[in-house]
Amino acid sequence: MHTGESVLGEADLSLIHALQVAPRASWTQLSAVLGSSPDTLARRWDHLTTGGWAWSSLIVARGGDATLYAWIELDCVASDTEATAVALAGDPYTLGVHQVTGNADLVLLVVCPDLYALDAYLASRVRRLRGVLRTRAQVVTRLHNRPYRSRIEHLAPGQVRLLTEITGGEKRPRPSGRTHPPLTDLDRKLVAELAGDARRSAAELARQCDTSESTVRRRLDALMAAGALHHHCLPAPRFSGRPVWALVAADVPPLEVAPTVAALTRLRHTRLITSVTGPYNLALAMWLRTVEELHEVTATLVRAAPALRITGTQVSLRTHKIGTQVLGPDGRRTHHIRPDVDAGPAS
C-alpha cells in the first residue's frame, strides 16, 4: 500500500541532494554542477521552500554530557491525540513528533540538556497536557549516527565529487564525544536565525544581528569546524518517495552491540540508530517507500546482523515535526520552532 508518492521532479531532487552535500554553496557554484542557471536554481529553491516541499535548517550539536536524547511514548485520550501532537510539536525540546500504530499513540524524540531537564519537561509540560494518559521514557545512552543527516543520493558520484571540489568540501568536525566550547550571544542569535532557513546570506544575518559580514562568516566557520553546528536539508517526506516513518525496537546481547551497530550503519534504510534504556537496547528509525516494505527491511536487518532480535515495530500515521520543522496535515512544512540553543539539538 502506497501512502504517498514523490511529486518532486528530478531537478528538485538533484538540487536537494546538492544542498545536502554543500548546504551554503552559492547558486553559481551549484550551477556548475547541476547545469541550470543560478537564477533558475534560486527560483526553484524559493518555490520548494515557500511551498513547504523542502527546507534547509541549521541547529546546534553538543558533545559529551551536554545533550540528552530520549524516546518518549505517549498514551492519549483518543479525541485529544492530534491536539496533543500539535501542542508538543511547538516545543523546542521535541525533534520528532509522530502519531503511530502499535502500543502507543504518539512517539517523540526529545532532546534536553540533562536528566533533570528531561524530568522537568515530562513533569511540568508533557504529563500536564489534558490528552496525555501515560508516558514511557527511554533514555538514549548512545547516538550512533545523527538524526536527519541522511541524504537522498540523487546526484551521480561524479557530480558529488565536483561539488565537493568546487566548494572546498565540508570542514571536518571534532570528534563527537568531546564537549564543544560555550556559545556566545552572537552564536545564539545566528542559530536562531538559521534554524528556519540555513541559506540566509551573511549580509542578511549581519543586519539582523547588528554585526559585520566578516564576523558572521568567521563565527559560522569556527562553529562548523568545531562540529558545534549541523545543517540538514530535507524534502517533505510525504512527497519524497519515502513517506513512511517507522521505529524498530530490537534487542542485542551487550557484547554484540558494537559489531551489530557497525553492520546496521552500512544499510541504506537505517537513518537513526540509538542505544536505549528499557526492555530493549536498540531503537532504529527509518523512512520507507511503503508500509509493506517494513517486513523486507526487518528481514534485511536480521540478515545483516544475526545477533539482532526484533521486539517491536511502529509505523507513523502522521508526522507532525521533523527537527525544528512543523508539518501540516497535508505533509508540507508550515513553519519552524526556534530551538532551545542551550539544549543543543543535533541534526
N, C-alpha and C positions, 0 to 999 in steps of 0.2 A: 504494500500500500504506500503510495507516494503522498507525503504530507505537504509537499511544496516543490517548486521547480525553479531553476535558475532563470531569472528574467534579465540577468546582466549579460551583455554581449561580450564577444571575445576581446574587443578593445577595452571594455570596462575591467574585465578580469586581469588583463595584462597590466593595466595601469595600477590596479590594487596590489598586484604582486610586486610591481616595481617599487611602490611606496612601502611595502613591507621590507624590501631589501635596503632601500635608501630613503627613509622617511622624510628627510628635509632636502632632498635633491631639488635643484631648480628645474623649472619646466624646460629650460634649454638643455640641461643635462639629460632629462628624461626623453626629450625629443630625439636625441641622438640614438637612443636605444629602441624606442617604440615606433619611430617612423612617422609620427604625426607632428604637426607644428606645435610650438609652445602654447600658442593661443588656443588651439583645439584641445590640448590636454588640460589647460586651465579651465576651459568651459565645461569639459566632460567631468572633471573632478567637482566643480561647483554644482553641476546637475546631480551628481551622485550624493554629495553631502547635503545639499539643500533638500533633496527628496527623501533623505533618511536611508538611502540604499547602501551607504558605506560611510566610514568615518576613520579619522586618524587622531589618536589620542596619546597623551604623554602623562604618565603618573610615576610616583616615587617607588623605589625599591630600597629596602633596608636589609642589611646583612646581620648575621649573628643573632642576638637575642632581642633585637629591636622590633621584630614583627612576629605576630602570632596569627596563623590561619586556623580556621575551623570550619567543618561542615556541620550545618545545623538542619535537623529535620523538624518540621512543624506539623502537628495535627491541628486542624482548624474546623470551626463551625462551617458546614458546607456552604451556607449562604454568604459567609464572610470571607471565603478563601481568596477571591480575586481582590477584594478591597484590602485585605491584609498584605497580599503580594505587592500591590501598588504602593502601599504605605512604606513597606520595607525597601522597595526599590529606590525610594527617596532618601535613604540613609547613606552617608558616606562610608560607613563600615561594610556595606554589602558590595561584593564584587560579582555576585551572581545570584539571581532570584528566579527559580524555576517552579512552575506548577507541574507535579509529577504523578505518575501512576505508582502503584505499589503500596507500601506500608506507611507512607507519609503523604501529606497534601502539598507541602512546599519543601524544597531543599534550597538552602542558602550557602554560598561561600562567603565567609566573613573574614575580615582582617582587622586586627586590633593591635595596640602596642604590646600588650602582655595579658596574662591570665586574669589579672584584676580588672582590666578594662573589658575583657570578654564577659566576665561575671556581671559587671555593672551594666553592660549593654543588654545582656539577656534579662537581667532582673528589672531594670528600670525602663526598658524600651520594649523588647520583644514580648515578654510574658504579660505585659500590661495591655497589649492590644486586645480589643474586645473579642476578635475572632480566634485567638490562639488558645487551644485547649491543653497542649502539651509540647514540650521541646526536648530534643535529644541532641546533645553536642558531642562531636568527635574532634578532638584537637589534632591538628596536623603536626606530627612530630618531625616530618621532613618533607620538603617540597622538592621533588626530583626533577621537575622542569617548570618553566614559567607559565602561568595562565595566559591565555590569549596571545601566545607568542608564535603559534603555528602559522605556516604560510600555505597559500593555495596552490603553489607550484604550477603556475600557468606559463611563465616565460620559458624559453629554451635555455639550456645551460650556458650557451654562448652569450645570450643576452644578459644573463645574470653576471657572468664574468666581466662583460664590457661595462655594465653599470657600476660594478664594484671598482673597476679600474678608473672610470671617469670621476667617481665621487671620492675616491681615495679609500673606500672600504669603511666599515664601521670601526670605531675606536674600541679597542679591547678593554672590557671592564676588569676590575679587580676580582679576585675570587669571591664567590657569593657568600662564603662563610664569614667574611670579615665585616665588621660594622663600618658603615660609611660615615664620613665626617658630618657634624651637625649642619643643618641647612641654615642659611642666612635669611633675613627677612625678604631680601630680593629673590632668593631662590623660591621661597614660598609663593611669592606673587607670580613668578614665572610659571610655576607648576599649575597654579590655579587658573592662569590664563590659557595654558596649553592643554589642559585636561579635556576641553571641548573641541579644540582644533589645534593639532600639533604642527600644522603648517603655517601658522601665523608668522609673519615676517619679523625679523629683528627690529625693523623700523617701527612697526606697529607695537611690538612689545615694549620698545624703549619709550614710546609716547605713553602707553598705558601705565608703565611702571615708573615713569619720571626719571629715566636714566639715559645713558648713551647706547647707541647700537653696538659699539665695540664692547661695552661692559656686558650687554646681553649675550653676545656671541661668546665672550670669554667664560661667563658663568655656565652657559649651556654646554660648551665644550668640556669644561672641567668636570661637570656633573656626569656627563655621558661617559667620559674617560674613566671616572671612578666607579661606574656601574650604578650610580645612585638614581638614574632615570631610565625608564624604558618606554619606547614607543610601541604602540600596537595599532595596526591598520587592518580593518576587517570589513568584509561585506556583511550586510544584514543576513543572518543565517537562513531565514526563510526563503530568500531569493538567490542563495549562493550555490544551490545544488546539493548542499549538505544541511538540511533544515532540522534534523532530528538530534536533539541533545540527549545523551544517555550517561548514566552514572553506574559503574560496575563496582560492586563490592567483592573483595577477594581476600583469601587468607593464604599466607605463605609461611612455612617454618622459618624461624628467625635466621638460621644460618643460610637460608636460600634467598633471602630478600635481595642482597646485592646482585647476584647473577640474574635473578628474575627481573629486577628493575632494568638492568642493562639490556636484557633481551626485549623487554617491552618498549623501551625508548626507541628501539630501531623500527618499530612498527608505525605505519603511517597514521593509524586510527587513534593511537593513544595521545591525546592532546595534553592531558594533565595527569600526572601520576603523583599521588601523595601517600606517605605512610601516616597512619592514623591510630588513635587510641580506640578502644572499644572491642566489640565482638569479632571484628576482622581487622587486619592490619594494613590493607591497601585499599584505596579508593581511586578509581580511574574515570576521568571524564572525557567524553569524545563527542564529535559531531558525525552523524551518519547520513547516508542518502535516503534510506527508508527505515521504517520500523523493522521490517523483515531482516535487514542487514545485521541487526544486533546478534542474531543466532550465529551467523557466519563469523562475526567479529569475535565473539566469546570463544568459539572453537579455535580461531586463529591464535588468540591469546594463550590458550592452554597448550596448543601445539608448540608455540614459541617458547613457552615457559612451563614445562611439565609439572613443576612443583606448585603451580598456581591452582587454587581451588575456588571456583566462583561460588559466592554465597548469596548473591542477590543482584538484581538489576532494576533500574528505574529509568523511565523514559519521560521526557518533558512534554506535557500537553501544551504548554505555553511558556516562553522565556520572556521575563519582564525586564531583566537587566543583564548586561554583559560589561564587566569592568566598571567604568563610570557612566556608561551609556544606557539610557532608559528606552525600551522598545514599546511601541504602541500595540493595540490589538491586531493590527494588520502586519506586525512584524518589522515595521520600519522604525528607525531611530526617531524619537521625538525631541529629546533634549539630553543634557548630561548633568550629573551631580558633581559639584566641586568636591574633590577628595579631601579627607582629613589628612593633611600633609604630614602631621606628626605621627599618624598611624602607619604611614608608609606602605600603601598597597603596591604590589608589583604587577607588571604587565607581562 
